[in-house]
Amino acid sequence: MGLVRSDSQSRPASYHRNEGYLEWQDASRIAADLSVGEIIDRVGGLESRREEYEDRFGTSDPTQVSAFDHDDHDTVHKRMTAISEWKGVIRDIRLYELARQLSQNDGHRP
């Protein structure tokens, strides 16, 4: 079904989740549930949120931000939460963009 990838060269054989397949499944569900216009609107909102994080942290890459630059536990926790949410926004943009492409290529509703 494509849910896992196997590495039969290793001993014992190892198996890894196929993240691309799982993202494709999520994007397909979005494409089936929303119109292209609704998807585009959601992407616009997500891009605004991404820009807010980029402005807040002064970079476009959340992996370049350390949550541990502060001694205060609450600040560290808030930064960890913000970085995690930022990464989620980036993932969601990718999913909605894929859903838009699927919708437009498969002739889903406009």
MDTraj code that builds the backbone (N, CA, C; nanometers):
import mdtraj as md
import numpy as np

residues = "MET GLY LEU VAL ARG SER ASP SER GLN SER ARG PRO ALA SER TYR HIS ARG ASN GLU GLY TYR LEU GLU TRP GLN ASP ALA SER ARG ILE ALA ALA ASP LEU SER VAL GLY GLU ILE ILE ASP ARG VAL GLY GLY LEU GLU SER ARG ARG GLU GLU TYR GLU ASP ARG PHE GLY THR SER ASP PRO THR GLN VAL SER ALA PHE ASP HIS ASP ASP HIS ASP THR VAL HIS LYS ARG MET THR ALA ILE SER GLU TRP LYS GLY VAL ILE ARG ASP ILE ARG LEU TYR GLU LEU ALA ARG GLN LEU SER GLN ASN ASP GLY HIS ARG PRO".split()
xyz = np.array([
    [0.0816, -0.1203, 0.0000],
    [0.0000, 0.0000, 0.0000],
    [0.0858, 0.1265, 0.0000],
    [0.2147, 0.1140, 0.0226],
    [0.3008, 0.2301, 0.0210],
    [0.3155, 0.2997, 0.1554],
    [0.2649, 0.2375, 0.2619],
    [0.2731, 0.3008, 0.3932],
    [0.4133, 0.2971, 0.4525],
    [0.4892, 0.1965, 0.4154],
    [0.6246, 0.1846, 0.4679],
    [0.7217, 0.1571, 0.3543],
    [0.8454, 0.1925, 0.3809],
    [0.9540, 0.1584, 0.2894],
    [1.0428, 0.0581, 0.3622],
    [1.0873, -0.0400, 0.2896],
    [1.1735, -0.1393, 0.3528],
    [1.3164, -0.1236, 0.3024],
    [1.4090, -0.1547, 0.3893],
    [1.5498, -0.1579, 0.3543],
    [1.5953, -0.3015, 0.3728],
    [1.5835, -0.3792, 0.2666],
    [1.6161, -0.5210, 0.2758],
    [1.7662, -0.5459, 0.2740],
    [1.8443, -0.4408, 0.2481],
    [1.9896, -0.4559, 0.2496],
    [2.0441, -0.4619, 0.3918],
    [1.9715, -0.4046, 0.4859],
    [2.0172, -0.4074, 0.6243],
    [1.9782, -0.5402, 0.6876],
    [2.0520, -0.5787, 0.7879],
    [2.0243, -0.7024, 0.8604],
    [2.0070, -0.6714, 1.0063],
    [1.8955, -0.6951, 1.0668],
    [1.7731, -0.7396, 1.0022],
    [1.7136, -0.6276, 0.9166],
    [1.6217, -0.6650, 0.8322],
    [1.5567, -0.5673, 0.7458],
    [1.4915, -0.4597, 0.8324],
    [1.4979, -0.3362, 0.7858],
    [1.4349, -0.2281, 0.8613],
    [1.3232, -0.1665, 0.7776],
    [1.2290, -0.1079, 0.8467],
    [1.1119, -0.0496, 0.7823],
    [1.0936, 0.0931, 0.8325],
    [1.0560, 0.1824, 0.7417],
    [1.0379, 0.3231, 0.7738],
    [0.9057, 0.3715, 0.7161],
    [0.8389, 0.4603, 0.7896],
    [0.7153, 0.5199, 0.7377],
    [0.7447, 0.5951, 0.6095],
    [0.6543, 0.5855, 0.5155],
    [0.6654, 0.6604, 0.3906],
    [0.5909, 0.7931, 0.4108],
    [0.6647, 0.8947, 0.4553],
    [0.6037, 1.0240, 0.4875],
    [0.5369, 1.0859, 0.3643],
    [0.5967, 1.0677, 0.2470],
    [0.5393, 1.1229, 0.1251],
    [0.4010, 1.0666, 0.0966],
    [0.3845, 0.9374, 0.1165],
    [0.2543, 0.8749, 0.0944],
    [0.1516, 0.9268, 0.1929],
    [0.1917, 0.9407, 0.3200],
    [0.0992, 0.9887, 0.4221],
    [0.0584, 1.1336, 0.3946],
    [0.1524, 1.2168, 0.3496],
    [0.1182, 1.3542, 0.3133],
    [0.0244, 1.3556, 0.1930],
    [0.0495, 1.2693, 0.0959],
    [-0.0382, 1.2623, -0.0208],
    [-0.1800, 1.2258, 0.0223],
    [-0.1933, 1.1322, 0.1160],
    [-0.3255, 1.0946, 0.1661],
    [-0.3957, 1.2133, 0.2315],
    [-0.3222, 1.2858, 0.3166],
    [-0.3805, 1.4031, 0.3825],
    [-0.4231, 1.5070, 0.2798],
    [-0.3381, 1.5326, 0.1809],
    [-0.3694, 1.6311, 0.0773],
    [-0.4901, 1.5863, -0.0046],
    [-0.5012, 1.4591, -0.0305],
    [-0.6164, 1.4073, -0.1057],
    [-0.7459, 1.4293, -0.0301],
    [-0.7424, 1.4114, 0.1018],
    [-0.8614, 1.4366, 0.1844],
    [-0.8995, 1.5847, 0.1797],
    [-0.7995, 1.6707, 0.1887],
    [-0.8268, 1.8148, 0.1813],
    [-0.8881, 1.8485, 0.0466],
    [-0.8305, 1.7950, -0.0619],
    [-0.8796, 1.8232, -0.1974],
    [-1.0233, 1.7748, -0.2145],
    [-1.0574, 1.6652, -0.1499],
    [-1.1937, 1.6124, -0.1618],
    [-1.2938, 1.6946, -0.0803],
    [-1.2475, 1.7548, 0.0291],
    [-1.3373, 1.8261, 0.1197],
    [-1.3556, 1.9743, 0.0862],
    [-1.2577, 2.0351, 0.0199],
    [-1.2603, 2.1796, -0.0028],
    [-1.2526, 2.2120, -0.1513],
    [-1.3063, 2.3265, -0.1861],
    [-1.2925, 2.3754, -0.3239],
    [-1.1530, 2.4358, -0.3398],
    [-1.1123, 2.4582, -0.4635],
    [-0.9822, 2.5198, -0.4897],
    [-0.9770, 2.6581, -0.4239],
    [-1.0855, 2.7331, -0.4334],
    [-1.0902, 2.8651, -0.3714],
    [-1.0718, 2.8593, -0.2206],
    [-1.1366, 2.7632, -0.1566],
    [-1.1220, 2.7479, -0.0118],
    [-0.9788, 2.7093, 0.0248],
    [-0.9193, 2.6242, -0.0556],
    [-0.7801, 2.5839, -0.0316],
    [-0.6885, 2.7049, -0.0442],
    [-0.7086, 2.7847, -0.1487],
    [-0.6258, 2.9037, -0.1697],
    [-0.6406, 3.0008, -0.0529],
    [-0.7634, 3.0176, -0.0035],
    [-0.7862, 3.1046, 0.1123],
    [-0.7110, 3.0548, 0.2350],
    [-0.7156, 2.9247, 0.2569],
    [-0.6450, 2.8679, 0.3729],
    [-0.4943, 2.8883, 0.3606],
    [-0.4410, 2.8683, 0.2396],
    [-0.2978, 2.8887, 0.2183],
    [-0.2608, 3.0337, 0.2477],
    [-0.3453, 3.1272, 0.2050],
    [-0.3192, 3.2684, 0.2338],
    [-0.3089, 3.2955, 0.3827],
    [-0.4007, 3.2394, 0.4595],
    [-0.3967, 3.2558, 0.6047],
    [-0.2737, 3.1920, 0.6668],
    [-0.2385, 3.0743, 0.6175],
    [-0.1201, 3.0049, 0.6687],
    [0.0073, 3.0813, 0.6346],
    [0.0128, 3.1383, 0.5149],
    [0.1308, 3.2159, 0.4770],
    [0.1455, 3.3404, 0.5638],
    [0.0350, 3.4009, 0.6022],
    [0.0402, 3.5160, 0.6932],
    [0.0965, 3.4744, 0.8287],
    [0.0515, 3.3606, 0.8780],
    [0.1036, 3.3101, 1.0062],
    [0.2524, 3.2793, 0.9967],
    [0.2935, 3.2188, 0.8832],
    [0.4357, 3.1887, 0.8643],
    [0.5181, 3.3177, 0.8667],
    [0.4697, 3.4210, 0.7996],
    [0.5405, 3.5499, 0.7968],
    [0.5517, 3.6103, 0.9360],
    [0.4480, 3.5924, 1.0184],
    [0.4538, 3.6422, 1.1562],
    [0.5657, 3.5736, 1.2338],
    [0.5781, 3.4421, 1.2171],
    [0.6867, 3.3701, 1.2841],
    [0.8227, 3.4151, 1.2310],
    [0.8334, 3.4333, 1.1005],
    [0.9596, 3.4773, 1.0411],
    [0.9985, 3.6147, 1.0947],
    [0.9023, 3.7062, 1.1069],
    [0.9300, 3.8385, 1.1618],
    [0.9687, 3.8290, 1.3094],
    [0.8982, 3.7451, 1.3816],
    [0.9234, 3.7312, 1.5255],
    [1.0645, 3.6800, 1.5534],
    [1.1083, 3.5802, 1.4737],
    [1.2369, 3.5162, 1.5003],
    [1.3492, 3.5625, 1.4078],
    [1.3172, 3.6462, 1.3086],
    [1.4203, 3.7021, 1.2222],
    [1.4848, 3.6047, 1.1268],
    [1.4126, 3.5002, 1.0903],
    [1.4632, 3.4010, 0.9951],
    [1.3450, 3.3315, 0.9292],
    [1.3707, 3.2708, 0.8141],
    [1.2643, 3.1955, 0.7474],
    [1.2750, 3.0461, 0.7761],
    [1.3708, 3.0075, 0.8590],
    [1.3964, 2.8660, 0.8869],
    [1.3841, 2.8375, 1.0363],
    [1.2782, 2.7687, 1.0775],
    [1.2604, 2.7418, 1.2206],
    [1.3707, 2.6547, 1.2807],
    [1.4421, 2.5801, 1.1991],
    [1.5502, 2.4974, 1.2540],
    [1.6703, 2.5822, 1.2957],
    [1.6725, 2.7088, 1.2549],
    [1.7815, 2.7987, 1.2920],
    [1.7557, 2.8698, 1.4251],
    [1.6390, 2.8442, 1.4845],
    [1.6008, 2.9123, 1.6085],
    [1.6172, 2.8154, 1.7247],
    [1.6856, 2.8619, 1.8278],
    [1.7019, 2.7811, 1.9483],
    [1.6006, 2.8247, 2.0532],
    [1.5349, 2.7296, 2.1101],
    [1.4408, 2.7587, 2.2185],
    [1.5157, 2.7778, 2.3494],
    [1.6408, 2.7387, 2.3544],
    [1.7158, 2.7352, 2.4800],
    [1.8107, 2.8525, 2.4973],
    [1.7835, 2.9630, 2.4270],
    [1.8662, 3.0827, 2.4393],
    [1.8350, 3.1619, 2.5657],
    [1.7396, 3.1163, 2.6449],
    [1.6971, 3.1881, 2.7641],
    [1.7060, 3.0959, 2.8850],
    [1.7237, 3.1568, 3.0013],
    [1.7312, 3.0791, 3.1258],
    [1.5954, 3.0557, 3.1880],
    [1.5000, 3.1388, 3.1536],
    [1.3665, 3.1324, 3.2117],
    [1.2885, 3.0152, 3.1513],
    [1.2419, 2.9249, 3.2361],
    [1.1692, 2.8053, 3.1912],
    [1.0465, 2.8405, 3.1087],
    [0.9701, 2.9406, 3.1532],
    [0.8485, 2.9785, 3.0799],
    [0.8813, 3.0290, 2.9401],
    [0.9868, 3.1074, 2.9277],
    [1.0270, 3.1586, 2.7966],
    [1.0715, 3.0452, 2.7057],
    [1.1494, 2.9540, 2.7600],
    [1.1939, 2.8377, 2.6819],
    [1.0729, 2.7580, 2.6350],
    [0.9779, 2.7341, 2.7238],
    [0.8580, 2.6572, 2.6887],
    [0.7778, 2.7292, 2.5799],
    [0.7599, 2.8604, 2.5944],
    [0.6857, 2.9368, 2.4941],
    [0.7557, 2.9336, 2.3588],
    [0.8884, 2.9433, 2.3588],
    [0.9636, 2.9383, 2.2330],
    [0.9539, 2.7991, 2.1694],
    [0.9617, 2.6959, 2.2514],
    [0.9485, 2.5596, 2.1985],
    [0.8124, 2.5405, 2.1341],
    [0.7088, 2.5894, 2.1999],
    [0.5735, 2.5786, 2.1467],
    [0.5607, 2.6559, 2.0162],
    [0.6128, 2.7774, 2.0127],
    [0.6047, 2.8607, 1.8922],
    [0.6797, 2.7964, 1.7759],
    [0.7974, 2.7436, 1.8017],
    [0.8761, 2.6791, 1.6955],
    [0.8027, 2.5572, 1.6424],
    [0.7444, 2.4790, 1.7308],
    [0.6685, 2.3606, 1.6891],
    [0.5477, 2.4007, 1.6049],
    [0.4760, 2.5033, 1.6485],
    [0.3601, 2.5503, 1.5720],
    [0.4031, 2.6043, 1.4358],
    [0.5149, 2.6741, 1.4307],
    [0.5697, 2.7285, 1.3064],
    [0.5981, 2.6166, 1.2075],
    [0.6620, 2.5102, 1.2568],
    [0.6891, 2.3946, 1.1706],
    [0.5584, 2.3336, 1.1205],
    [0.4557, 2.3311, 1.2055],
    [0.3256, 2.2802, 1.1647],
    [0.2624, 2.3656, 1.0561],
    [0.2784, 2.4966, 1.0656],
    [0.2263, 2.5877, 0.9633],
    [0.2947, 2.5600, 0.8305],
    [0.4255, 2.5419, 0.8341],
    [0.5000, 2.5128, 0.7103],
    [0.4520, 2.3817, 0.6497],
    [0.4303, 2.2806, 0.7327],
    [0.3801, 2.1518, 0.6831],
    [0.2404, 2.1685, 0.6232],
    [0.1554, 2.2453, 0.6914],
    [0.0197, 2.2662, 0.6413],
    [0.0197, 2.3401, 0.5077],
    [0.1086, 2.4372, 0.4915],
    [0.1190, 2.5067, 0.3626],
    [0.1525, 2.4069, 0.2535],
    [0.2477, 2.3200, 0.2828],
    [0.2868, 2.2175, 0.1849],
    [0.1683, 2.1266, 0.1512],
    [0.0918, 2.0842, 0.2521],
    [-0.0237, 1.9962, 0.2292],
    [-0.1318, 2.0657, 0.1474],
    [-0.1638, 2.1895, 0.1835],
    [-0.2693, 2.2615, 0.1110],
    [-0.2266, 2.2937, -0.0314],
    [-0.0986, 2.3219, -0.0515],
    [-0.0500, 2.3453, -0.1883],
    [-0.0623, 2.2173, -0.2711],
    [-0.0270, 2.1046, -0.2111],
    [-0.0414, 1.9757, -0.2805],
    [-0.1890, 1.9486, -0.3084],
    [-0.2750, 1.9787, -0.2124],
    [-0.4195, 1.9591, -0.2320],
    [-0.4706, 2.0465, -0.3457],
    [-0.4220, 2.1693, -0.3539],
    [-0.4624, 2.2585, -0.4633],
    [-0.4203, 2.1996, -0.5971],
    [-0.2992, 2.1505, -0.6049],
    [-0.2514, 2.0901, -0.7293],
    [-0.3343, 1.9672, -0.7659],
    [-0.3647, 1.8847, -0.6667],
    [-0.4467, 1.7662, -0.6921],
    [-0.5849, 1.8065, -0.7422],
    [-0.6437, 1.9065, -0.6780],
    [-0.7773, 1.9522, -0.7185],
    [-0.7779, 2.0059, -0.8599],
    [-0.6802, 2.0862, -0.8918],
    [-0.6766, 2.1462, -1.0250],
    [-0.6446, 2.0430, -1.1311],
    [-0.5612, 1.9474, -1.1003],
    [-0.5245, 1.8456, -1.1982],
    [-0.6311, 1.7377, -1.2148],
    [-0.7082, 1.7144, -1.1098],
    [-0.8109, 1.6099, -1.1161],
    [-0.9483, 1.6635, -1.1515],
    [-0.9579, 1.7925, -1.1744],
    [-1.0859, 1.8511, -1.2139],
    [-1.1864, 1.8609, -1.1012],
    [-1.1366, 1.8758, -0.9752],
    [-1.2275, 1.8969, -0.8625],
    [-1.2982, 2.0296, -0.8798],
    [-1.3937, 2.0518, -0.7941],
    [-1.4731, 2.1734, -0.8018],
    [-1.3837, 2.2975, -0.7860],
    [-1.4187, 2.4072, -0.8538],
    [-1.3367, 2.5288, -0.8526],
    [-1.3343, 2.5985, -0.7180],
])
top = md.Topology()
chain = top.add_chain()
for i, resn in enumerate(residues, 1):
    res = top.add_residue(resn, chain, resSeq=i)
    for name in ("N", "CA", "C"):
        top.add_atom(name, md.element.get_by_symbol(name[0]), res)
traj = md.Trajectory(xyz[None], top)
